[in-house]
């Protein structure tokens, strides 16, 4: 796939995936179109050599794999979730002439950029139908319905000097001046717009606000891609297109897990059993399973901090990645990243063989280092693991920035592992 088509597809995927549920649904459809067969965890699996499959958990995590029934799997790991504002179960407050929603920050989000943005709402709704069956469906309001207005500088003379945000009181999105608003009626209306009319009772929902501004190219020569949720839908898309591009007889697995931004400890997170359960069903013989684990590699793909041109002192000058200069190998002596000399060497070997650039990132020794699903997966499975990333600015902001060259370059490296 050439870079133009790759990036156009990326922008469409970003816009169509406001929540992990929507991202997983979109990846499922893309995999089905590429000939992957859907599996269900509650069914008996009768896997056939030469076929390729995918399976989801919680509608928010997904695994796809080819099945040549051989060793030496190349696995790509990413995550579907991004920091955001999640709606509370009883969200509505009516006061001071407006209707507003109570929200809870999810993950380590940068709060300031959420002010004065056109916000919409999306996620999963569970309900009881007339047959007393519990059903789920996804909704996406797909229009601006709320905003978090800033406090005018006239009322806050320290706004440009000392800006602190109270997560309980300062970030409630407002959506109406009509105090007749009822949340359940709003949800039923959204369900009816999607053809869901048989709703006896609403039970629960998992809904998140998102910025309605579309993903776009930015820069004099379209140097950058700006979008919400680049961390980590960017890597999800790279991994997805990679496994859809290889031959069926090449052993590759792709996983995109939920809940990385809050520690990965859930049934659908990397700390859960989803990947291990799937691999053991692929290789039910324990010896064969262990041979595959110890002959395979996991590449944890997550965004990396590019050196910020306005804050260069935040980086170690010898390990500071640049936008559009290639994928980033992430290293940490304290195992916040799982890279080691062997897995790094394998990546460099493939990248060099197809003339694709790469960089290295080590955080400043006097600053804390984030982590990824890499060490979690390595610990749980015992698989040799590498952490790589795509250089970006404004990680965890409502709108992030990456290079228009880098994702396509990483895609070619991933495919190069299976040549």
N, C-alpha and C positions, 0 to 999 in steps of 0.2 A: 504494500500500500504506500503510495507516495505521500509526501508531507502535507500537501494541500488537502487531499481527501481525509487524511488522518486528523488534521486539526479541525476541519469542518465537522467531522463526526464527533470530535471531542466537545466542541461547543454545544452541539445539539444534545449530547448526553448530559452535560452539566445542567443545561436549562430544564431538561425533562426529569431531573432527579433531585427534587428539593428535600427528600428525606431518605434514610437508609431503605425504607420499604419501597419507595419508588425506584431507587437505584437498583435494588435487587430484582424488581420486576422488569426493569429495562434490560438488565444483563441477561435475565432468563429468556426474554424474547429474542435477544441477539444470538444467544447460544442455540435456541431452537431453530432459528433461521439458518444457522451454520451447521445444522445436522446433529446437534447434541440431543440425546434422549433424556427426558426428565425422569428422575427417580423420586420415590417417596420414602422417607425414613421408616415409616410404619409398615411398609411392604417387604416381602422377601425379594432380595435382589438376585437376578439371574444374569450376571454380567457375561458378555460375550467378547472374546478377543477381537480386536479390530474395530470395535465400536467406541463411541465417546459419549459421555454422560454428564449430567449436572444434577445437583440436589440443593435444596434450600432448607434453612432452619429459621423459624420465627419470622419468616418473610423478610428478614433483614440481613441475613448472611447467606453466602452461596459458595459452593465448590463445584468446579468443572474439571473433568479429567479425560484424557485419552486412555485407552485400555489395550495397549499392546501386550500386557501381562509380562513386562520385562522390568529389569532393575534400572538403576540410573535415572530416576525421575528428576526433572528440573521443575521445581515448585516455585510459584510466585505468590507471596502473601501481601495483602493490603487490607484496608478497612473502609467500611461504608459510611461510618458516622463522622460528623463534624460538629464543632462547638456551635450551640444555638440557644435560643430561648424556647423552652418547652412550656406548654400551657398546663396550669395546675388543674386538678380534677374539678374543683368548683371555682371557675376563673372569674366570674363576673362581679364587678363592683360598680355601683352607680353612685357617683358623688361629684359635687362641684360642676354640675352641668354636663357631664360626659359619662359614657359607658366605657369602662376599661377592663382589660384582662390581667389577671395575676399570672406571672410567669416565674419559672425557675431556671436559672442558668445551667446549661448542660456542658460539662467540660470546661477547659481553661480558656474561655472566650475573651477576646478583647472587647470591652463593653462600649467604649466611647464611640466607635464607628456605627453603633446600632441606632444612634439618635438621628432623627430627621430623614429616615429612609422609608420608602414605600414598602410596606410589609404585607405579605400574604400568609396563609396558613395551610398546612398539609400534614398528612399522616394517616394513621389507621384508626378505624372506628369499629367497635364490637357491639352487636345488638342482638335482640331476640326476635325471631320472626313468628308468624302466625302458627307455625307448626312446633313452636317451643324449641326451636333449634338455634344455637348460638352461631352467628355468622360474623365474618370480618369483611371489611372492604376498605379500600384506600380512597381518600379524598384529596383533592387539590383545589382550593378555592380559585387559584390562578388569576387573581386580580388584586390590586392593592386595597386592603380593607382596614389597615391600621397603621399607626405611626407613633413613635416615641418622640414627642417634641422636646427640643432643648429648652433649658431655662435661659431667657434672654440675658445678654451680658449686662444690661442695665440693672438687673436684679441679682447679679453675681459678679461683682467686680474682680473676683479672684479666678474667674473661669479660665483665663489664659496663663495662670501661674500655678494654680493648685487645684486640679480637678479630681475629686473623689466621687465615687458612685455607690450609693446604697442599693444593694441588689434587691431589697424588699420593696422600697418605696419609690425609687427613681426611674425604674425601667419598665413601668406598666404601659403597654401599648393602648392608645385610645382608639375607638372604632366608631363611635356614634355620639350624637347629642339626643338621640331618641331613647328615652328611658323605658319604652315598651319592649326593648330587646329581650328575648329569651334564648338562652344558649341551646337548649334542646331543640327548639323550633329551627334555629339556625342550622344545626347539624342535620335535621331531617330534610330541610330544604336542600342542603348540599348533597345528601344521599339521593334525593329524588332527581336532581340534575344528572346523576349518573345512572338513572334507571332503577335505583333501589327504592321500591315503594312499600314492600312488605316489612315494615318496622313496627313490631308490637311494643318493644321497650328498648331504649338506649341503655347500654350497660357501662361501657368504658371507652376511653379514647387515648391515643398517644399522638398528640399534635404538636407541631413545631412551627414557629414563625420563620420566614425566610425573606430575603431581599428580592423584590420582583425585577430588579435590573438584570438584563440578560448578559450572559457571557459575551465577551467581545475581544477583538484585536485592538491593541493600543500601541502607539509609537509611530515614529516617522515612516518606518518601513514595516509596520506590523510586527515590531520586535517582541512584543509582549502579548500574553493572554491574561485578561482580567476577569475574575469570576468569583462567585461564592463557592465554597466547598471544594476548592482545589486540593486542600488537605482533607480527604485523601481520594476524592473521586478521580483525580488526575492519574494516580497509580492504578486505581480500579480499571480505568479505561485502557491504560497501557497493557495491563495483564490480560484483560478480556480480549483485546484485538490480537494480542500475541497468540493466545491458545486457539483462536479462531483462524489463525493464519498458517499453522503448521500442518504437516501431513499427519494422517491418523495413526501412523505406525511409530510416531515419535512420542516418547513418554513425557508428558507434561501435565501438571496440575496447577490450577489457579484457585485461590481462596480469597474471598473478601469478607472479613468478619465485622460484626457490629461491636460497639462499646469500647473501642480502643481508647477513645478520649477520656474515659472514666476508669481505666485500669484493666479492661478486658475480662474481668471476672464475672461471667454470665454464661448461660447455656449456649448463647450464640456468639460469645466473645472468644478471642484467641486463647484465653485461659481456660475455656471450657473444653468439652470432649468432642466437638463437631469434627475437627480434622482427624483426630485419632480414631474415632468411630468409623469414619469413612474409609480411611486407609486400611483398617483391619478387616473391613468387609471386601475391599479390593484384594487383600492378601490374607485370607483366613488362616493359612498355615503360618504358624508363628515364625519358623525359621525363614520362610520366604519373606515374611513381613520385615524381619530384622535385616535380612540381606538388602532389601530395597531401601530401608531407612539409612543404613550405613554406606550405601553406594550413591545416595541422592544428595541434592543440595536444595536448600530453601533460600530464596532471595526475598527478604522483607523489603518491600518498596513503599517508602513514605517520603514526604517532602523534606527538604533540607534547607537550612538558613543560608541564603546567599548573602554575601557581604553587602551591607547597606551603605550606599555611597554617602549618606548623611551621618552615619554612625559607624565608621570603620573601626573604631576602637573596641567595639563589641566582639570582634573576631580575633583569633590568632592569625597574624598576618601571613604565616606560611601555610595555613590550612583554611583559607577563606574562599569558598566557591563563588564563581561568577555566573550570572545569568547567560544562557546561550553558549556556554563553554563545555557542556557535556554533563553526564550523570555524575552523581556524587557518591563516593564510597565513604561510609560513615564509620568512624573508629572511636572507641572509648576504652581506656585501660580498665575501667571498673565495670565493664560488661553491661553498660547501659545500651550499647549496641553489640550485636553478636558476631561481628566480623572478626575473622582471624587471618593469619598470613596465608593459609591454604585457600580459604574461600575468596579472599581478595585476589589471590593469584589467578584463580579460575576466571573471575570476572575480567581482570585485566587481559588475560590471554584471549578471551573471546572478543572483547572490545577492540583490541589491537589488531586482531586478524581481519576485521572488517573496517578498520580505520575510523572507528567511532571514538570521540574524545571522552575522557573521564577525569574527575577531580577527586580530591580527598578533603574530608572535613573532620576536624577535631575541635571541640569547643575550647574556649579559653580555660586554663587550669584554675582560674579564680572565679569561674562561673559554673552554675549547675548545668547538668546535661539532661535533656529529655530522653525518653526511651520509646520503644516501638514494640510491635508484636514479635520482633526478631528474637530477643532473649527469652520471651515467654514460650514461643514455639520450640526453640532449641532445647529449653529445659524440659518441656513436656514430652517431646518426641525423641530427643537425643539425635537430632539431625543436624548435620553441618550447615551453618547458616551465615548469610551475609546480609548486612544492612546497606541498602543503597537509597538514594533519594534524588528528587529533581529540585534544583535550586529555586527558591521562591522568596518573595518579600511579603511582609504583613501576615505571616502565618497566624491563624486563629482570628483574624479580622473578619468582618462581614463580607469583605471583598479582598481577595488575595491576588497576587501577581506572579506569573511565571514566564519563562521564555518560550517563544513560539518554535524554537528548534529542538529543545531538550527532550520533550516527551517522545517525539518521533525517533530520536536517536536511541533512547532507552528501549523502545519497541524493537528496533533492529538488533540490539544486543540480545534481548530476550529470545528472539527468533534464532539468532546466531548460536545460542546454546544447543539448539535442536537440529542444526544442519549436519 
